[in-house]
Amino acid sequence: MTGPGDGEATVLICGEVRTGLLQTFQSLDGQAAERLLRLRADERVRVSERPNRYAVSPDVLTGVDCRLPTANGARVRGIGTVGARAALTEGRVLQATAWFRAPAHGPDRRLPWDHYLVRPGVLEPVGRLPERAVADGLLAGRRQAGELDLGSIAERLLADVLRHPLLDQRSPFKSRRTRLRWVALRAPDGEGPSIQRFTLAEDGLRTVELRLPEDTGPAAAVGLCEDLALHDWLLTTLVRMVERSRLGSADGHDAVMALRPAVDHLLHLWMPGARVDHTLGPLWEVLEREPGFTRQWQTLVQRIRDQLALQAIHVAARGADDTLRALRLGR
């Protein structure tokens, strides 16, 4: 968990991801995605086409000098910059992430801003960092006035992107945003990455606690959590669409029409781990066992496909009846 630009080992990486549907009726192609995510003139948007279309903005920095949330009420001052970026998958699903990393110790007094600006995405504590208390405080989200709020930074970036003139503000279907709040502490020497806990709360909030080896960079942690947030949003959205469609109880045609947006816009996006750093790939295997993301996704997809097949059989049978009736009348 070390990072470039300094020799101080990172003991804590924290972030929050906002995930939601891009507010435009048609998905954006690669060139449009570049225009949407060009948050800085001095750095290019990174775009890839395989295994699916994906674009990520350059990092933007927010300078902060404030208290960090703690679970035990300890007063910890953090000074530095929070990194934030936006990402777009298949021109359809937009994410905004705010994150920082922190060393175990910092200067015992505030230094000039030049010291912090050469360490992008680093918050240095004044004195010692109680990483366990800060991690628990950030996950709990019970902040006092004046304490760091990563969610607000991510939300502000998301709102800025969604105001872009490229967007027509017409969504192809209704959906809700989700929030993934995550922390990564350093794993014991000799141990690999692990997921300590993953929780689903109300109002679209999820929390994740990770243990990462010392040599894991913050970019790998951010990428893993964005991938987890993306697939959690896809699964959550598909579950809600199936529930709203009243699949199995409503008229077959109505259910198919209610689920058509899922077929058109979501089903092809499921690729867990496709862009996760290979050193953290085993963590997806853990999530596949418990809670079983892909197993639930495949079950829902199969229900939708079965409904489409039944509707196709019904339409074909009705067409055959109409043909026979026409032949009889023509005699």
C-alpha positions in Angstrom: 0.0 0.0 0.0 2.8 2.3 -0.8 2.5 5.1 -3.3 4.7 7.2 -5.6 6.2 10.4 -4.4 7.1 9.5 -0.9 8.8 6.8 1.1 6.2 6.7 3.9 4.2 3.4 3.8 0.5 3.8 3.4 -1.6 2.1 6.1 -5.1 3.2 5.1 -6.8 3.8 1.8 -10.4 5.0 1.8 -13.0 5.9 -0.8 -16.6 6.3 -1.8 -18.2 5.4 -5.1 -21.4 6.8 -6.6 -22.9 4.6 -9.4 -26.0 5.4 -11.5 -27.5 5.5 -15.0 -26.2 8.2 -17.4 -29.0 10.7 -18.0 -29.2 10.4 -21.7 -31.5 8.3 -23.9 -28.8 7.0 -26.2 -25.6 5.5 -24.9 -22.4 7.5 -25.7 -19.8 6.3 -28.1 -16.1 6.5 -27.4 -15.6 10.1 -28.7 -18.6 11.4 -26.8 -17.4 9.7 -23.7 -14.0 11.4 -24.0 -15.7 14.8 -24.3 -17.9 14.0 -21.3 -15.1 13.0 -19.0 -12.5 15.6 -20.0 -12.2 17.1 -16.5 -8.7 18.5 -17.0 -7.2 20.1 -20.1 -3.7 18.8 -19.3 -4.5 15.1 -19.2 -6.3 12.8 -21.6 -9.3 10.6 -20.9 -8.3 7.0 -21.0 -10.6 4.9 -23.3 -10.6 1.2 -23.9 -12.8 -1.0 -26.2 -12.1 -4.4 -24.8 -13.7 -6.4 -23.2 -16.3 -3.6 -23.3 -16.3 0.1 -23.9 -14.9 2.0 -20.9 -13.7 5.5 -20.3 -12.1 7.0 -17.2 -11.3 10.7 -16.5 -8.0 12.0 -15.2 -7.9 12.5 -11.5 -9.0 15.9 -10.1 -7.8 17.0 -6.6 -9.6 18.7 -3.8 -7.5 20.2 -1.1 -8.6 19.5 2.5 -7.6 20.5 6.0 -10.1 19.1 8.4 -10.8 16.5 11.0 -11.2 12.9 10.0 -14.2 10.9 11.3 -13.3 8.4 14.0 -15.3 5.7 15.8 -13.9 6.5 19.2 -14.2 10.3 19.1 -10.5 10.9 18.8 -9.6 14.2 17.2 -7.4 13.6 14.1 -6.6 16.3 11.7 -5.8 15.4 8.1 -4.2 17.7 5.6 -3.6 17.1 1.9 -5.6 16.3 -1.2 -8.5 13.9 -2.0 -8.4 12.4 -5.5 -11.6 12.0 -7.5 -12.4 10.6 -11.0 -15.4 9.7 -13.1 -15.8 6.5 -15.2 -18.3 5.5 -17.9 -19.1 1.9 -18.9 -20.5 1.1 -22.3 -21.6 4.7 -22.6 -24.4 3.9 -20.1 -23.4 3.6 -16.5 -21.6 6.5 -14.8 -19.5 6.3 -11.7 -17.8 9.0 -9.6 -15.2 8.0 -6.9 -13.4 10.1 -4.3 -10.5 8.5 -2.4 -7.4 9.1 -0.4 -4.5 7.2 1.2 -2.8 8.0 4.5 0.5 7.1 6.2 0.8 6.0 9.8 2.5 9.3 10.8 2.6 12.8 9.5 4.3 16.1 10.5 3.5 17.4 14.0 2.4 20.7 12.4 0.8 22.0 9.3 3.3 22.5 6.4 3.1 24.8 3.4 0.7 23.6 0.6 3.6 22.8 -1.7 4.4 19.9 0.5 1.0 18.4 0.1 0.5 19.2 -3.6 3.3 17.0 -4.7 1.6 14.0 -3.0 -1.7 13.7 -4.9 -4.4 11.8 -3.2 -2.6 11.7 0.2 -4.0 13.0 3.5 -1.3 13.3 6.1 -2.3 13.2 9.8 -0.9 15.7 12.2 1.0 13.3 14.3 0.0 9.6 14.5 -3.0 8.1 12.6 -5.2 5.8 14.5 -6.1 3.9 11.4 -8.6 1.5 12.9 -10.6 4.3 14.5 -10.5 6.3 11.3 -11.5 3.3 9.2 -14.5 2.5 11.4 -15.5 6.2 11.5 -15.5 6.5 7.8 -17.5 3.3 7.3 -20.1 4.3 9.9 -20.7 7.6 8.1 -21.7 9.4 11.3 -19.8 12.6 10.7 -19.6 15.7 12.9 -19.6 19.2 11.4 -16.3 20.0 9.8 -15.2 16.4 9.3 -14.1 14.9 6.0 -17.0 13.8 3.7 -15.8 11.7 0.8 -19.4 11.1 -0.4 -20.0 14.8 -0.9 -16.8 15.1 -3.1 -17.9 12.1 -5.2 -21.5 13.5 -5.4 -20.3 16.9 -6.5 -18.2 15.4 -9.3 -21.1 13.2 -10.4 -23.4 16.3 -10.5 -20.8 18.3 -12.5 -20.6 15.5 -15.1 -24.3 15.1 -15.4 -24.7 18.8 -16.2 -22.7 18.4 -19.4 -24.5 19.7 -22.5 -24.0 16.4 -24.3 -26.7 14.8 -22.1 -30.3 15.2 -23.0 -31.5 14.3 -19.4 -33.8 11.5 -20.8 -33.2 8.1 -19.1 -34.2 5.0 -21.0 -35.6 3.6 -17.7 -36.0 4.4 -14.1 -33.2 3.4 -11.6 -31.6 4.5 -8.4 -28.1 5.3 -7.5 -26.0 3.3 -5.1 -23.2 4.2 -2.8 -20.2 2.1 -2.0 -18.2 3.2 1.0 -14.9 1.3 1.4 -11.7 1.2 3.4 -8.5 -0.8 3.0 -6.2 -1.5 5.8 -2.7 -3.1 5.5 -2.7 -6.9 5.6 -0.3 -8.7 8.0 3.1 -9.5 6.5 3.0 -12.5 4.3 -0.8 -12.5 3.8 -2.7 -11.9 0.6 -5.7 -9.6 0.0 -8.9 -10.3 1.8 -12.5 -9.0 2.3 -13.2 -8.6 5.9 -16.8 -7.6 5.5 -19.3 -6.6 2.9 -22.7 -5.2 4.0 -25.8 -4.0 2.3 -27.7 -1.2 4.1 -30.8 0.8 3.3 -31.0 3.7 0.8 -28.5 2.0 -1.6 -25.5 2.1 0.8 -22.9 -0.6 0.7 -19.8 -0.9 2.9 -16.7 -2.9 2.3 -13.6 -3.4 4.5 -10.5 -4.8 2.8 -7.0 -6.0 3.8 -4.4 -5.4 1.2 -0.7 -6.3 1.0 1.8 -3.5 1.6 2.8 -3.3 -2.1 -0.8 -2.8 -3.3 -1.1 0.7 -4.9 -4.2 2.9 -4.4 -5.1 2.6 -8.1 -5.6 -1.1 -7.7 -7.8 -0.6 -4.7 -9.9 2.1 -6.4 -10.3 -0.1 -9.5 -11.5 -3.1 -7.5 -14.1 -1.0 -5.6 -15.4 0.6 -8.7 -15.8 -2.8 -10.3 -17.6 -4.1 -7.2 -19.9 -1.0 -7.2 -20.7 -1.3 -10.9 -21.8 -4.9 -10.6 -23.6 -4.4 -7.4 -25.6 -1.5 -9.1 -26.3 -3.8 -12.1 -27.6 -6.6 -9.9 -29.6 -4.2 -7.7 -31.2 -2.5 -10.7 -32.1 -5.8 -12.4 -33.7 -7.1 -9.3 -35.9 -4.0 -9.0 -36.8 -4.2 -12.7 -37.9 -7.9 -12.4 -39.9 -7.0 -9.2 -41.7 -4.1 -11.0 -42.4 -6.2 -14.0 -44.5 -8.6 -11.9 -42.9 -11.4 -13.8 -45.0 -14.6 -13.6 -48.1 -12.8 -12.4 -48.8 -10.1 -14.9 -49.8 -10.3 -18.5 -46.9 -11.9 -20.4 -46.7 -9.1 -23.0 -46.7 -6.4 -20.3 -43.9 -8.2 -18.4 -41.8 -8.5 -21.5 -42.2 -4.8 -22.3 -41.3 -3.8 -18.8 -38.1 -5.9 -19.0 -37.1 -4.8 -22.5 -34.8 -2.0 -21.1 -32.9 -4.7 -19.2 -32.3 -6.6 -22.4 -31.4 -3.5 -24.4 -29.1 -1.8 -21.8 -27.9 -4.0 -19.0 -27.6 -7.7 -19.7 -24.4 -7.4 -21.8 -22.6 -5.3 -19.1 -22.0 -8.2 -16.7 -18.2 -8.8 -16.6 -17.0 -9.0 -13.0 -13.3 -8.6 -12.5 -12.6 -7.8 -16.2 -10.6 -4.6 -15.2 -9.5 -5.5 -11.7 -5.7 -5.7 -11.1 -4.6 -9.3 -11.3 -3.3 -9.3 -7.8 -6.8 -8.6 -6.4 -8.7 -10.9 -8.8 -9.0 -13.6 -6.1 -11.3 -11.2 -4.1 -14.0 -11.6 -6.8 -13.9 -15.3 -6.2 -14.8 -14.7 -2.6 -17.7 -12.5 -3.6 -18.9 -15.2 -6.0 -19.1 -17.7 -3.2 -20.7 -15.3 -0.7 -23.1 -13.5 -1.4 -22.9 -15.1 -4.9 -23.2 -12.1 -7.3 -23.0 -14.0 -10.6 -25.2 -16.9 -9.4 -28.1 -14.4 -8.6 -27.5 -12.5 -11.9 -27.6 -15.6 -14.0 -30.8 -16.8 -12.3 -32.5 -13.4 -13.0 -31.3 -13.4 -16.6 -32.6 -16.9 -17.1 -36.0 -15.9 -15.8 -36.1 -13.0 -18.3 -35.1 -15.2 -21.2 -37.6 -17.9 -20.2 -40.3 -15.2 -20.2 -39.2 -14.0 -23.6 -39.3 -17.5 -25.0 -42.8 -18.1 -23.6 -44.0 -14.9 -25.1 -42.4 -15.8 -28.5 -44.1 -19.2 -28.4 -47.4 -17.5 -27.6 -47.1 -15.1 -30.5 -46.1 -17.9 -32.9 -49.0 -20.0 -31.8 -51.5 -17.1 -32.1 -50.1 -16.4 -35.6 -50.5 -20.1 -36.6 -54.2 -20.0 -35.4 -54.8 -16.8 -37.4 -53.3 -18.5 -40.5 -55.5 -21.6 -40.1 -58.6 -19.4 -39.6 -57.8 -17.4 -42.7 -57.4 -20.6 -44.7 -60.7 -22.0 -43.6 -62.5 -18.7 -44.4 -60.8 -18.8 -47.9 -62.3 -22.2 -48.9 
